[in-house]
Amino acid sequence: MHEYSIVQAMFDQIEAQAHQRHAVAVKHVYVRIGRSAGVDVPLFKTAYDTFRVRTICEDAPLDVDEVPERWDCPEGHGDIPPGHRLTCDTCGRPARMASGDEIVLERLELEVP
């Protein structure tokens, strides 16, 4: 159920951005969520639809881009292919997650006067 608190925090960001740009409405919301972010995307979308009623986002559809995990070498020797051991073949260092755990408010389409 933490999806509802994430969506509430996102609405705080959206409202701040809209206010800063003197927007009268939000027309579209784009979010990027990593598959390892611990977010249930269908529940996130339901929470968004619940919260947007009578807000600046009331008529704004939500697009969610789900990002797969990507691992790489922390020394810069490149990506670790999916399904391989999470260590660098070149230097032996443990891999780091380069993407796939993020929750990002990627883009807003705003209506401004």
VEXDREN-2710 file (C-alpha; in Angstrom, 1 decimal):
% VEXDREN-2710
k/r/px/py/pz
1/MET/0.0/0.0/0.0
2/HIS/3.0/2.4/-0.1
3/GLU/2.0/3.1/-3.7
4/TYR/-0.5/5.6/-2.3
5/SER/2.1/7.5/-0.4
6/ILE/4.4/7.5/-3.4
7/VAL/1.6/8.9/-5.5
8/GLN/0.8/11.6/-2.9
9/ALA/4.5/12.7/-2.9
10/MET/4.4/12.7/-6.7
11/PHE/1.3/15.0/-6.6
12/ASP/3.2/17.4/-4.3
13/GLN/5.9/17.6/-7.0
14/ILE/3.5/18.0/-9.8
15/GLU/1.6/20.8/-8.0
16/ALA/4.9/22.6/-7.2
17/GLN/6.0/22.3/-10.9
18/ALA/2.6/23.5/-12.2
19/HIS/2.5/26.4/-9.7
20/GLN/6.1/27.5/-10.6
21/ARG/5.2/27.5/-14.3
22/HIS/1.7/29.2/-13.7
23/ALA/-0.1/26.2/-15.3
24/VAL/-3.8/26.0/-15.1
25/ALA/-3.9/22.2/-15.8
26/VAL/-1.8/19.2/-16.3
27/LYS/-2.5/17.4/-19.5
28/HIS/-0.3/14.3/-19.2
29/VAL/2.0/12.7/-16.6
30/TYR/5.0/10.5/-17.5
31/VAL/6.7/8.3/-14.9
32/ARG/9.6/5.9/-15.1
33/ILE/9.5/3.0/-12.6
34/GLY/12.2/0.4/-12.2
35/ARG/11.1/-3.2/-11.9
36/SER/13.2/-3.5/-8.7
37/ALA/11.8/-0.3/-7.2
38/GLY/9.3/-2.4/-5.1
39/VAL/6.3/-0.7/-6.7
40/ASP/3.2/-2.6/-7.9
41/VAL/2.5/-0.7/-11.1
42/PRO/-1.2/-1.5/-11.4
43/LEU/-1.7/-0.4/-7.8
44/PHE/0.3/2.7/-8.5
45/LYS/-2.0/3.5/-11.5
46/THR/-5.1/2.9/-9.3
47/ALA/-3.7/5.2/-6.7
48/TYR/-3.0/7.9/-9.3
49/ASP/-6.6/7.6/-10.6
50/THR/-7.9/7.9/-7.1
51/PHE/-5.9/11.0/-6.1
52/ARG/-6.3/12.9/-9.3
53/VAL/-10.0/13.6/-8.8
54/ARG/-10.6/17.3/-8.3
55/THR/-6.9/18.2/-8.7
56/ILE/-4.9/19.9/-11.4
57/CYS/-4.3/16.5/-12.8
58/GLU/-8.0/15.5/-13.1
59/ASP/-7.9/15.1/-16.9
60/ALA/-4.2/14.0/-17.2
61/PRO/-3.6/10.4/-18.2
62/LEU/-0.7/8.6/-16.6
63/ASP/2.0/6.8/-18.7
64/VAL/4.3/4.5/-16.8
65/ASP/7.5/3.3/-18.4
66/GLU/8.7/0.1/-16.6
67/VAL/12.5/-0.1/-16.6
68/PRO/14.3/-3.5/-16.4
69/GLU/17.3/-4.0/-14.2
70/ARG/20.6/-3.2/-15.7
71/TRP/23.9/-4.0/-13.9
72/ASP/27.4/-2.7/-14.7
73/CYS/31.0/-2.7/-13.5
74/PRO/31.7/0.1/-11.0
75/GLU/35.1/0.5/-12.6
76/GLY/33.6/1.3/-16.0
77/HIS/34.3/-2.0/-17.8
78/GLY/30.8/-2.2/-19.2
79/ASP/27.4/-3.8/-18.6
80/ILE/26.9/-7.2/-17.0
81/PRO/24.6/-9.2/-19.3
82/PRO/21.3/-10.5/-17.9
83/GLY/21.5/-13.9/-16.5
84/HIS/25.3/-13.7/-15.8
85/ARG/27.0/-13.7/-12.4
86/LEU/26.9/-10.2/-10.9
87/THR/30.7/-9.6/-11.0
88/CYS/32.8/-8.0/-13.7
89/ASP/34.6/-10.5/-15.9
90/THR/37.5/-8.0/-16.4
91/CYS/38.2/-6.9/-12.8
92/GLY/36.2/-9.3/-10.6
93/ARG/34.5/-6.4/-8.7
94/PRO/30.8/-6.9/-7.7
95/ALA/28.4/-5.4/-10.2
96/ARG/26.3/-2.3/-9.3
97/MET/22.7/-1.7/-10.3
98/ALA/22.8/1.0/-12.9
99/SER/19.1/1.2/-13.5
100/GLY/15.9/-0.6/-12.6
101/ASP/15.3/0.6/-9.0
102/GLU/14.2/4.2/-9.8
103/ILE/10.9/6.0/-9.5
104/VAL/11.1/9.2/-11.6
105/LEU/8.6/11.8/-12.5
106/GLU/9.9/11.9/-16.0
107/ARG/7.8/14.6/-17.8
108/LEU/4.7/16.7/-17.5
109/GLU/2.6/18.3/-20.2
110/LEU/1.2/21.5/-18.8
111/GLU/-1.5/23.9/-20.0
112/VAL/-0.3/27.5/-19.4
113/PRO/-2.2/30.7/-20.1
END
